[in-house]
Amino acid sequence: MDDRRSEKRLEVCLDAVWDGHGNRPARITDLSEGGCFVDTTGEAYIGEVLTFHVEISDGKSLELRGEVAHHMRPVGFGLRFVDLTDEQREVLLSFIEYLNKPHDEVRATLR
């Protein structure tokens, strides 16, 4: 698969829940300003728009919406963020900036 993203991606391990026919547990393993990879056994279809909550720190979570851009069965799927409010985008960008700084408790790497 071609890597068409223009944003730098971070390898992360963040707990999440998405709304696929009931709440489905997942992990976000790849995060950028434009989207993420959702590691889950739940089914989603290319073009489907999902809402999910990702835990960002100390029990705080961020609600985001994304369109399924690709699916890698049985591992998970890639989402392209859609319809983000200014507040959601600001929190996401602040969180990504935080992840880019060195921390003992958070390990994130650019690739």
N, CA, C and O atoms as a Tinker XYZ file with bonds, in Angstrom:
   444  protein
     1  N      0.840000   -1.181000    0.000000    73     2
     2  CA     0.000000    0.000000    0.000000    64     1     3
     3  C      0.882000    1.240000    0.000000    63     2     4     5
     4  O      1.844000    1.308000    0.765000    81     3
     5  N      0.579000    2.212000   -0.833000    73     3     6
     6  CA     1.319000    3.466000   -0.882000    64     5     7
     7  C      1.066000    4.277000    0.372000    63     6     8     9
     8  O     -0.035000    4.268000    0.923000    81     7
     9  N      2.084000    4.970000    0.811000    73     7    10
    10  CA     1.933000    5.864000    1.954000    64     9    11
    11  C      1.646000    7.256000    1.401000    63    10    12    13
    12  O      2.562000    7.945000    0.952000    81    11
    13  N      0.393000    7.669000    1.431000    73    11    14
    14  CA    -0.023000    8.937000    0.825000    64    13    15
    15  C     -0.136000   10.067000    1.829000    63    14    16    17
    16  O     -0.538000   11.172000    1.464000    81    15
    17  N      0.203000    9.824000    3.073000    73    15    18
    18  CA     0.072000   10.870000    4.082000    64    17    19
    19  C      1.171000   11.890000    3.955000    63    18    20    21
    20  O      2.317000   11.564000    3.647000    81    19
    21  N      0.802000   13.134000    4.197000    73    19    22
    22  CA     1.808000   14.193000    4.199000    64    21    23
    23  C      2.244000   14.527000    5.619000    63    22    24    25
    24  O      3.296000   15.138000    5.809000    81    23
    25  N      1.454000   14.138000    6.626000    73    23    26
    26  CA     1.795000   14.427000    8.016000    64    25    27
    27  C      2.725000   13.353000    8.563000    63    26    28    29
    28  O      2.673000   12.195000    8.150000    81    27
    29  N      3.574000   13.758000    9.498000    73    27    30
    30  CA     4.428000   12.799000   10.186000    64    29    31
    31  C      3.551000   11.936000   11.076000    63    30    32    33
    32  O      2.608000   12.416000   11.704000    81    31
    33  N      3.881000   10.653000   11.117000    73    31    34
    34  CA     3.116000    9.728000   11.939000    64    33    35
    35  C      3.889000    9.368000   13.197000    63    34    36    37
    36  O      5.116000    9.261000   13.183000    81    35
    37  N      3.163000    9.188000   14.269000    73    35    38
    38  CA     3.748000    8.760000   15.531000    64    37    39
    39  C      3.304000    7.342000   15.824000    63    38    40    41
    40  O      2.127000    7.009000   15.687000    81    39
    41  N      4.245000    6.513000   16.224000    73    39    42
    42  CA     3.878000    5.197000   16.739000    64    41    43
    43  C      3.473000    5.407000   18.189000    63    42    44    45
    44  O      4.243000    5.944000   18.985000    81    43
    45  N      2.268000    4.982000   18.528000    73    43    46
    46  CA     1.732000    5.159000   19.871000    64    45    47
    47  C      1.029000    3.872000   20.298000    63    46    48    49
    48  O      0.874000    2.943000   19.506000    81    47
    49  N      0.620000    3.834000   21.520000    73    47    50
    50  CA    -0.220000    2.746000   22.026000    64    49    51
    51  C     -1.225000    3.394000   22.970000    63    50    52    53
    52  O     -0.960000    3.579000   24.158000    81    51
    53  N     -2.396000    3.736000   22.406000    73    51    54
    54  CA    -3.415000    4.467000   23.147000    64    53    55
    55  C     -4.708000    3.664000   23.181000    63    54    56    57
    56  O     -5.161000    3.170000   22.149000    81    55
    57  N     -5.296000    3.534000   24.349000    73    55    58
    58  CA    -6.576000    2.842000   24.469000    64    57    59
    59  C     -7.676000    3.665000   23.819000    63    58    60    61
    60  O     -7.694000    4.892000   23.915000    81    59
    61  N     -8.592000    2.968000   23.156000    73    59    62
    62  CA    -9.696000    3.642000   22.477000    64    61    63
    63  C    -10.927000    2.753000   22.477000    63    62    64    65
    64  O    -10.845000    1.550000   22.725000    81    63
    65  N    -12.062000    3.363000   22.196000    73    63    66
    66  CA   -13.331000    2.658000   22.014000    64    65    67
    67  C    -13.984000    3.276000   20.794000    63    66    68    69
    68  O    -14.034000    4.499000   20.668000    81    67
    69  N    -14.491000    2.431000   19.880000    73    67    70
    70  CA   -15.161000    2.968000   18.700000    64    69    71
    71  C    -16.560000    2.394000   18.602000    63    70    72    73
    72  O    -16.871000    1.380000   19.228000    81    71
    73  N    -17.407000    3.048000   17.811000    73    71    74
    74  CA   -18.842000    2.766000   17.795000    64    73    75
    75  C    -19.272000    1.813000   16.678000    63    74    76    77
    76  O    -20.234000    2.099000   15.964000    81    75
    77  N    -18.593000    0.714000   16.521000    73    75    78
    78  CA   -18.966000   -0.241000   15.477000    64    77    79
    79  C    -19.960000   -1.261000   15.976000    63    78    80    81
    80  O    -19.565000   -2.282000   16.537000    81    79
    81  N    -21.251000   -1.008000   15.784000    73    79    82
    82  CA   -22.304000   -1.940000   16.205000    64    81    83
    83  C    -22.155000   -2.255000   17.689000    63    82    84    85
    84  O    -22.062000   -3.418000   18.083000    81    83
    85  N    -22.134000   -1.218000   18.495000    73    83    86
    86  CA   -21.861000   -1.325000   19.924000    64    85    87
    87  C    -20.442000   -0.828000   20.169000    63    86    88    89
    88  O    -19.658000   -0.702000   19.228000    81    87
    89  N    -20.115000   -0.551000   21.399000    73    87    90
    90  CA   -18.770000   -0.053000   21.701000    64    89    91
    91  C    -17.748000   -1.165000   21.554000    63    90    92    93
    92  O    -17.889000   -2.233000   22.150000    81    91
    93  N    -16.721000   -0.910000   20.760000    73    91    94
    94  CA   -15.669000   -1.885000   20.490000    64    93    95
    95  C    -14.349000   -1.380000   21.060000    63    94    96    97
    96  O    -13.954000   -0.245000   20.795000    81    95
    97  N    -13.659000   -2.220000   21.845000    73    95    98
    98  CA   -12.347000   -1.801000   22.344000    64    97    99
    99  C    -11.320000   -1.824000   21.219000    63    98   100   101
   100  O    -11.431000   -2.604000   20.273000    81    99
   101  N    -10.321000   -0.956000   21.337000    73    99   102
   102  CA    -9.282000   -0.879000   20.313000    64   101   103
   103  C     -8.050000   -0.209000   20.895000    63   102   104   105
   104  O     -8.054000    0.276000   22.026000    81   103
   105  N     -7.007000   -0.195000   20.096000    73   103   106
   106  CA    -5.797000    0.569000   20.410000    64   105   107
   107  C     -5.440000    1.389000   19.187000    63   106   108   109
   108  O     -5.519000    0.911000   18.055000    81   107
   109  N     -5.051000    2.617000   19.426000    73   107   110
   110  CA    -4.527000    3.454000   18.358000    64   109   111
   111  C     -3.019000    3.218000   18.363000    63   110   112   113
   112  O     -2.349000    3.452000   19.370000    81   111
   113  N     -2.489000    2.750000   17.226000    73   111   114
   114  CA    -1.068000    2.412000   17.174000    64   113   115
   115  C     -0.270000    3.339000   16.269000    63   114   116   117
   116  O      0.955000    3.241000   16.200000    81   115
   117  N     -0.947000    4.221000   15.587000    73   115   118
   118  CA    -0.317000    5.130000   14.635000    64   117   119
   119  C     -1.187000    6.385000   14.629000    63   118   120   121
   120  O     -2.400000    6.288000   14.446000    81   119
   121  N     -0.594000    7.550000   14.825000    73   119   122
   122  CA    -1.379000    8.775000   14.944000    64   121   123
   123  C     -0.701000    9.911000   14.192000    63   122   124   125
   124  O      0.517000   10.079000   14.259000    81   123
   125  N     -1.506000   10.685000   13.478000    73   123   126
   126  CA    -1.019000   11.892000   12.822000    64   125   127
   127  C     -2.119000   12.938000   12.892000    63   126   128   129
   128  O     -3.216000   12.667000   13.381000    81   127
   129  N     -1.826000   14.112000   12.411000    73   127   130
   130  CA    -2.809000   15.187000   12.371000    64   129   131
   131  C     -4.004000   14.813000   11.490000    63   130   132   133
   132  O     -5.115000   15.292000   11.716000    81   131
   133  N     -3.780000   13.965000   10.498000    73   131   134
   134  CA    -4.834000   13.636000    9.542000    64   133   135
   135  C     -5.550000   12.325000    9.756000    63   134   136   137
   136  O     -6.567000   12.070000    9.112000    81   135
   137  N     -5.038000   11.471000   10.658000    73   135   138
   138  CA    -5.702000   10.185000   10.843000    64   137   139
   139  C     -4.947000    9.293000   11.805000    63   138   140   141
   140  O     -4.023000    9.725000   12.493000    81   139
   141  N     -5.370000    8.015000   11.837000    73   139   142
   142  CA    -4.754000    7.065000   12.756000    64   141   143
   143  C     -5.006000    5.642000   12.270000    63   142   144   145
   144  O     -5.816000    5.412000   11.372000    81   143
   145  N     -4.296000    4.689000   12.882000    73   143   146
   146  CA    -4.573000    3.281000   12.644000    64   145   147
   147  C     -5.217000    2.727000   13.901000    63   146   148   149
   148  O     -4.715000    2.923000   15.008000    81   147
   149  N     -6.345000    2.027000   13.717000    73   147   150
   150  CA    -7.105000    1.453000   14.820000    64   149   151
   151  C     -6.855000   -0.050000   14.828000    63   150   152   153
   152  O     -7.274000   -0.759000   13.913000    81   151
   153  N     -6.177000   -0.530000   15.856000    73   151   154
   154  CA    -5.873000   -1.944000   16.023000    64   153   155
   155  C     -7.064000   -2.572000   16.757000    63   154   156   157
   156  O     -7.263000   -2.339000   17.949000    81   155
   157  N     -7.851000   -3.370000   16.030000    73   155   158
   158  CA    -9.067000   -3.948000   16.588000    64   157   159
   159  C     -9.485000   -5.160000   15.772000    63   158   160   161
   160  O     -9.123000   -5.283000   14.602000    81   159
   161  N    -10.238000   -6.043000   16.382000    73   159   162
   162  CA   -10.760000   -7.191000   15.647000    64   161   163
   163  C    -12.143000   -6.903000   15.077000    63   162   164   165
   164  O    -12.687000   -7.724000   14.338000    81   163
   165  N    -12.716000   -5.756000   15.407000    73   163   166
   166  CA   -14.042000   -5.396000   14.909000    64   165   167
   167  C    -14.012000   -5.084000   13.416000    63   166   168   169
   168  O    -12.989000   -4.655000   12.881000    81   167
   169  N    -15.138000   -5.301000   12.753000    73   167   170
   170  CA   -15.264000   -5.054000   11.321000    64   169   171
   171  C    -15.683000   -3.620000   11.037000    63   170   172   173
   172  O    -16.567000   -3.073000   11.697000    81   171
   173  N    -15.044000   -3.029000   10.057000    73   171   174
   174  CA   -15.428000   -1.719000    9.540000    64   173   175
   175  C    -15.201000   -1.770000    8.039000    63   174   176   177
   176  O    -14.404000   -2.573000    7.555000    81   175
   177  N    -15.890000   -0.927000    7.309000    73   175   178
   178  CA   -15.839000   -0.985000    5.856000    64   177   179
   179  C    -15.289000    0.310000    5.282000    63   178   180   181
   180  O    -15.560000    1.392000    5.804000    81   179
   181  N    -14.527000    0.200000    4.220000    73   179   182
   182  CA   -13.959000    1.370000    3.566000    64   181   183
   183  C    -15.082000    2.351000    3.233000    63   182   184   185
   184  O    -16.098000    1.977000    2.647000    81   183
   185  N    -14.880000    3.607000    3.616000    73   183   186
   186  CA   -15.876000    4.648000    3.400000    64   185   187
   187  C    -16.808000    4.859000    4.585000    63   186   188   189
   188  O    -17.483000    5.887000    4.655000    81   187
   189  N    -16.862000    3.917000    5.512000    73   187   190
   190  CA   -17.703000    4.047000    6.704000    64   189   191
   191  C    -17.127000    5.142000    7.605000    63   190   192   193
   192  O    -15.911000    5.232000    7.777000    81   191
   193  N    -18.003000    5.975000    8.179000    73   191   194
   194  CA   -17.586000    7.027000    9.098000    64   193   195
   195  C    -17.894000    6.569000   10.516000    63   194   196   197
   196  O    -19.026000    6.205000   10.834000    81   195
   197  N    -16.864000    6.593000   11.367000    73   195   198
   198  CA   -16.967000    6.103000   12.736000    64   197   199
   199  C    -16.631000    7.207000   13.727000    63   198   200   201
   200  O    -15.869000    8.125000   13.425000    81   199
   201  N    -17.210000    7.098000   14.904000    73   199   202
   202  CA   -16.845000    7.964000   16.013000    64   201   203
   203  C    -16.080000    7.108000   17.006000    63   202   204   205
   204  O    -16.453000    5.964000   17.262000    81   203
   205  N    -15.016000    7.656000   17.565000    73   203   206
   206  CA   -14.276000    6.908000   18.571000    64   205   207
   207  C    -13.730000    7.850000   19.633000    63   206   208   209
   208  O    -13.554000    9.047000   19.409000    81   207
   209  N    -13.468000    7.268000   20.788000    73   207   210
   210  CA   -12.889000    7.987000   21.919000    64   209   211
   211  C    -11.512000    7.397000   22.157000    63   210   212   213
   212  O    -11.356000    6.181000   22.265000    81   211
   213  N    -10.527000    8.257000   22.237000    73   211   214
   214  CA    -9.164000    7.815000   22.512000    64   213   215
   215  C     -8.716000    8.438000   23.825000    63   214   216   217
   216  O     -8.893000    9.635000   24.051000    81   215
   217  N     -8.131000    7.607000   24.693000    73   215   218
   218  CA    -7.643000    8.097000   25.976000    64   217   219
   219  C     -6.327000    8.819000   25.734000    63   218   220   221
   220  O     -5.377000    8.240000   25.208000    81   219
   221  N     -6.280000   10.100000   26.125000    73   219   222
   222  CA    -5.079000   10.882000   25.839000    64   221   223
   223  C     -4.209000   11.149000   27.069000    63   222   224   225
   224  O     -3.001000   11.341000   26.925000    81   223
   225  N     -4.779000   11.167000   28.257000    73   223   226
   226  CA    -3.957000   11.331000   29.464000    64   225   227
   227  C     -4.838000   11.337000   30.703000    63   226   228   229
   228  O     -5.944000   11.878000   30.696000    81   227
   229  N     -4.334000   10.735000   31.752000    73   227   230
   230  CA    -4.964000   10.778000   33.070000    64   229   231
   231  C     -6.484000   10.621000   33.040000    63   230   232   233
   232  O     -7.198000   11.376000   33.700000    81   231
   233  N     -6.975000    9.656000   32.287000    73   231   234
   234  CA    -8.402000    9.407000   32.211000    64   233   235
   235  C     -9.161000   10.334000   31.289000    63   234   236   237
   236  O    -10.372000   10.183000   31.130000    81   235
   237  N     -8.482000   11.294000   30.673000    73   235   238
   238  CA    -9.129000   12.198000   29.720000    64   237   239
   239  C     -9.181000   11.529000   28.361000    63   238   240   241
   240  O     -8.257000   10.819000   27.966000    81   239
   241  N    -10.279000   11.765000   27.647000    73   239   242
   242  CA   -10.380000   11.197000   26.309000    64   241   243
   243  C    -10.808000   12.274000   25.323000    63   242   244   245
   244  O    -11.360000   13.312000   25.689000    81   243
   245  N    -10.533000   11.984000   24.067000    73   243   246
   246  CA   -10.871000   12.890000   22.985000    64   245   247
   247  C    -11.777000   12.137000   22.020000    63   246   248   249
   248  O    -11.450000   11.033000   21.584000    81   247
   249  N    -12.921000   12.741000   21.688000    73   247   250
   250  CA   -13.827000   12.133000   20.722000    64   249   251
   251  C    -13.462000   12.646000   19.334000    63   250   252   253
   252  O    -13.336000   13.851000   19.118000    81   251
   253  N    -13.293000   11.716000   18.396000    73   251   254
   254  CA   -12.945000   12.058000   17.023000    64   253   255
   255  C    -13.823000   11.266000   16.059000    63   254   256   257
   256  O    -14.373000   10.224000   16.418000    81   255
   257  N    -13.949000   11.770000   14.829000    73   255   258
   258  CA   -14.658000   11.053000   13.764000    64   257   259
   259  C    -13.678000   10.801000   12.637000    63   258   260   261
   260  O    -12.828000   11.634000   12.321000    81   259
   261  N    -13.821000    9.629000   12.041000    73   259   262
   262  CA   -12.937000    9.314000   10.937000    64   261   263
   263  C    -13.618000    8.424000    9.919000    63   262   264   265
   264  O    -14.523000    7.655000   10.243000    81   263
   265  N    -13.165000    8.543000    8.687000    73   263   266
   266  CA   -13.649000    7.701000    7.597000    64   265   267
   267  C    -12.636000    6.585000    7.385000    63   266   268   269
   268  O    -11.433000    6.838000    7.314000    81   267
   269  N    -13.117000    5.354000    7.285000    73   267   270
   270  CA   -12.235000    4.215000    7.075000    64   269   271
   271  C    -11.596000    4.351000    5.688000    63   270   272   273
   272  O    -12.287000    4.345000    4.670000    81   271
   273  N    -10.273000    4.472000    5.669000    73   271   274
   274  CA    -9.538000    4.663000    4.416000    64   273   275
   275  C     -9.029000    3.334000    3.858000    63   274   276   277
   276  O     -8.959000    3.148000    2.643000    81   275
   277  N     -8.678000    2.419000    4.752000    73   275   278
   278  CA    -8.242000    1.082000    4.335000    64   277   279
   279  C     -8.446000    0.108000    5.487000    63   278   280   281
   280  O     -8.548000    0.513000    6.645000    81   279
   281  N     -8.505000   -1.159000    5.166000    73   279   282
   282  CA    -8.744000   -2.205000    6.155000    64   281   283
   283  C     -7.671000   -3.259000    6.011000    63   282   284   285
   284  O     -7.369000   -3.691000    4.899000    81   283
   285  N     -7.095000   -3.676000    7.114000    73   283   286
   286  CA    -6.097000   -4.741000    7.108000    64   285   287
   287  C     -6.612000   -5.874000    7.990000    63   286   288   289
   288  O     -6.258000   -5.968000    9.165000    81   287
   289  N     -7.440000   -6.722000    7.419000    73   287   290
   290  CA    -8.004000   -7.834000    8.187000    64   289   291
   291  C     -6.918000   -8.788000    8.609000    63   290   292   293
   292  O     -6.009000   -9.004000    7.808000    81   291
   293  N     -6.917000   -9.365000    9.753000    73   291   294
   294  CA    -7.800000   -9.131000   10.901000    64   293   295
   295  C     -7.220000   -8.132000   11.891000    63   294   296   297
   296  O     -7.648000   -8.094000   13.045000    81   295
   297  N     -6.255000   -7.322000   11.466000    73   295   298
   298  CA    -5.521000   -6.441000   12.381000    64   297   299
   299  C     -6.287000   -5.191000   12.764000    63   298   300   301
   300  O     -6.326000   -4.835000   13.942000    81   299
   301  N     -6.896000   -4.513000   11.801000    73   299   302
   302  CA    -7.592000   -3.266000   12.079000    64   301   303
   303  C     -7.782000   -2.456000   10.815000    63   302   304   305
   304  O     -7.845000   -3.007000    9.716000    81   303
   305  N     -7.874000   -1.127000   10.975000    73   303   306
   306  CA    -8.136000   -0.264000    9.829000    64   305   307
   307  C     -7.558000    1.126000   10.043000    63   306   308   309
   308  O     -7.332000    1.562000   11.172000    81   307
   309  N     -7.327000    1.805000    8.932000    73   307   310
   310  CA    -6.836000    3.173000    8.962000    64   309   311
   311  C     -7.988000    4.140000    8.821000    63   310   312   313
   312  O     -8.886000    3.936000    8.005000    81   311
   313  N     -7.962000    5.197000    9.619000    73   311   314
   314  CA    -8.994000    6.233000    9.567000    64   313   315
   315  C     -8.392000    7.552000    9.117000    63   314   316   317
   316  O     -7.272000    7.899000    9.492000    81   315
   317  N     -9.145000    8.278000    8.314000    73   315   318
   318  CA    -8.826000    9.652000    7.936000    64   317   319
   319  C     -9.810000   10.520000    8.719000    63   318   320   321
   320  O    -11.022000   10.363000    8.572000    81   319
   321  N     -9.303000   11.433000    9.548000    73   319   322
   322  CA   -10.182000   12.257000   10.370000    64   321   323
   323  C    -11.076000   13.130000    9.494000    63   322   324   325
   324  O    -10.633000   13.685000    8.489000    81   323
   325  N    -12.343000   13.240000    9.894000    73   323   326
   326  CA   -13.314000   14.074000    9.183000    64   325   327
   327  C    -14.136000   14.866000   10.192000    63   326   328   329
   328  O    -14.308000   14.449000   11.337000    81   327
   329  N    -14.637000   16.009000    9.753000    73   327   330
   330  CA   -15.575000   16.822000   10.534000    64   329   331
   331  C    -15.081000   17.163000   11.937000    63   330   332   333
   332  O    -15.872000   17.197000   12.880000    81   331
   333  N    -13.780000   17.416000   12.083000    73   331   334
   334  CA   -13.276000   17.803000   13.398000    64   333   335
   335  C    -13.636000   19.254000   13.668000    63   334   336   337
   336  O    -13.520000   20.109000   12.791000    81   335
   337  N    -14.069000   19.517000   14.881000    73   335   338
   338  CA   -14.310000   20.900000   15.282000    64   337   339
   339  C    -12.961000   21.571000   15.522000    63   338   340   341
   340  O    -11.933000   20.901000   15.616000    81   339
   341  N    -12.974000   22.891000   15.619000    73   339   342
   342  CA   -11.742000   23.620000   15.921000    64   341   343
   343  C    -11.171000   23.165000   17.258000    63   342   344   345
   344  O     -9.956000   23.030000   17.403000    81   343
   345  N    -12.042000   22.930000   18.231000    73   343   346
   346  CA   -11.593000   22.494000   19.556000    64   345   347
   347  C    -10.957000   21.104000   19.492000    63   346   348   349
   348  O     -9.908000   20.874000   20.094000    81   347
   349  N    -11.587000   20.178000   18.767000    73   347   350
   350  CA   -11.020000   18.833000   18.634000    64   349   351
   351  C     -9.650000   18.894000   17.961000    63   350   352   353
   352  O     -8.703000   18.245000   18.405000    81   351
   353  N     -9.554000   19.675000   16.892000    73   351   354
   354  CA    -8.280000   19.793000   16.168000    64   353   355
   355  C     -7.206000   20.396000   17.084000    63   354   356   357
   356  O     -6.059000   19.948000   17.078000    81   355
   357  N     -7.580000   21.403000   17.862000    73   355   358
   358  CA    -6.631000   22.036000   18.772000    64   357   359
   359  C     -6.133000   21.051000   19.825000    63   358   360   361
   360  O     -4.935000   20.993000   20.101000    81   359
   361  N     -7.043000   20.275000   20.413000    73   359   362
   362  CA    -6.645000   19.285000   21.417000    64   361   363
   363  C     -5.765000   18.214000   20.772000    63   362   364   365
   364  O     -4.753000   17.817000   21.351000    81   363
   365  N     -6.137000   17.744000   19.583000    73   363   366
   366  CA    -5.340000   16.741000   18.883000    64   365   367
   367  C     -3.930000   17.261000   18.604000    63   366   368   369
   368  O     -2.951000   16.565000   18.869000    81   367
   369  N     -3.823000   18.467000   18.076000    73   367   370
   370  CA    -2.507000   19.031000   17.769000    64   369   371
   371  C     -1.671000   19.238000   19.032000    63   370   372   373
   372  O     -0.464000   18.998000   19.024000    81   371
   373  N     -2.304000   19.680000   20.109000    73   371   374
   374  CA    -1.593000   19.841000   21.382000    64   373   375
   375  C     -1.103000   18.498000   21.897000    63   374   376   377
   376  O      0.006000   18.400000   22.424000    81   375
   377  N     -1.922000   17.462000   21.750000    73   375   378
   378  CA    -1.532000   16.126000   22.201000    64   377   379
   379  C     -0.365000   15.599000   21.359000    63   378   380   381
   380  O      0.575000   15.020000   21.904000    81   379
   381  N     -0.415000   15.790000   20.058000    73   379   382
   382  CA     0.681000   15.349000   19.189000    64   381   383
   383  C      1.965000   16.094000   19.541000    63   382   384   385
   384  O      3.041000   15.497000   19.584000    81   383
   385  N      1.853000   17.390000   19.792000    73   383   386
   386  CA     3.021000   18.168000   20.211000    64   385   387
   387  C      3.589000   17.624000   21.517000    63   386   388   389
   388  O      4.805000   17.509000   21.668000    81   387
   389  N      2.717000   17.290000   22.454000    73   387   390
   390  CA     3.131000   16.706000   23.727000    64   389   391
   391  C      3.872000   15.390000   23.495000    63   390   392   393
   392  O      4.910000   15.144000   24.109000    81   391
   393  N      3.338000   14.540000   22.608000    73   391   394
   394  CA     3.964000   13.242000   22.333000    64   393   395
   395  C      5.343000   13.394000   21.694000    63   394   396   397
   396  O      6.211000   12.541000   21.880000    81   395
   397  N      5.544000   14.458000   20.953000    73   395   398
   398  CA     6.825000   14.678000   20.288000    64   397   399
   399  C      7.933000   15.101000   21.243000    63   398   400   401
   400  O      9.113000   15.036000   20.897000    81   399
   401  N      7.559000   15.536000   22.447000    73   399   402
   402  CA     8.557000   15.931000   23.433000    64   401   403
   403  C      9.031000   14.692000   24.180000    63   402   404   405
   404  O      8.259000   13.751000   24.361000    81   403
   405  N     10.291000   14.675000   24.618000    73   403   406
   406  CA    10.793000   13.510000   25.357000    64   405   407
   407  C     10.109000   13.392000   26.729000    63   406   408   409
   408  O     10.038000   14.359000   27.486000    81   407
   409  N      9.614000   12.197000   27.025000    73   407   410
   410  CA     9.002000   11.874000   28.312000    64   409   411
   411  C      9.403000   10.455000   28.668000    63   410   412   413
   412  O      9.511000    9.597000   27.791000    81   411
   413  N      9.619000   10.208000   29.927000    73   411   414
   414  CA     9.938000    8.854000   30.358000    64   413   415
   415  C      8.737000    7.939000   30.228000    63   414   416   417
   416  O      8.877000    6.774000   29.855000    81   415
   417  N      7.544000    8.466000   30.536000    73   415   418
   418  CA     6.354000    7.620000   30.586000    64   417   419
   419  C      5.663000    7.441000   29.236000    63   418   420   421
   420  O      4.813000    6.561000   29.101000    81   419
   421  N      6.003000    8.246000   28.243000    73   419   422
   422  CA     5.377000    8.148000   26.935000    64   421   423
   423  C      6.470000    7.955000   25.896000    63   422   424   425
   424  O      7.418000    8.738000   25.827000    81   423
   425  N      6.336000    6.915000   25.092000    73   423   426
   426  CA     7.311000    6.674000   24.049000    64   425   427
   427  C      6.628000    6.818000   22.705000    63   426   428   429
   428  O      5.719000    6.057000   22.375000    81   427
   429  N      7.062000    7.779000   21.943000    73   427   430
   430  CA     6.514000    7.986000   20.602000    64   429   431
   431  C      7.683000    8.242000   19.666000    63   430   432   433
   432  O      8.622000    8.958000   20.012000    81   431
   433  N      7.621000    7.663000   18.498000    73   431   434
   434  CA     8.691000    7.851000   17.537000    64   433   435
   435  C      8.133000    8.268000   16.199000    63   434   436   437
   436  O      7.068000    7.808000   15.787000    81   435
   437  N      8.854000    9.141000   15.522000    73   435   438
   438  CA     8.466000    9.541000   14.181000    64   437   439
   439  C      8.923000    8.487000   13.206000    63   438   440   441
   440  O      9.970000    7.865000   13.384000    81   439
   441  N      8.116000    8.288000   12.155000    73   439   442
   442  CA     8.575000    7.394000   11.091000    64   441   443
   443  C      8.184000    7.945000    9.770000    63   442   444
   444  O      8.477000    7.341000    8.738000    81   443
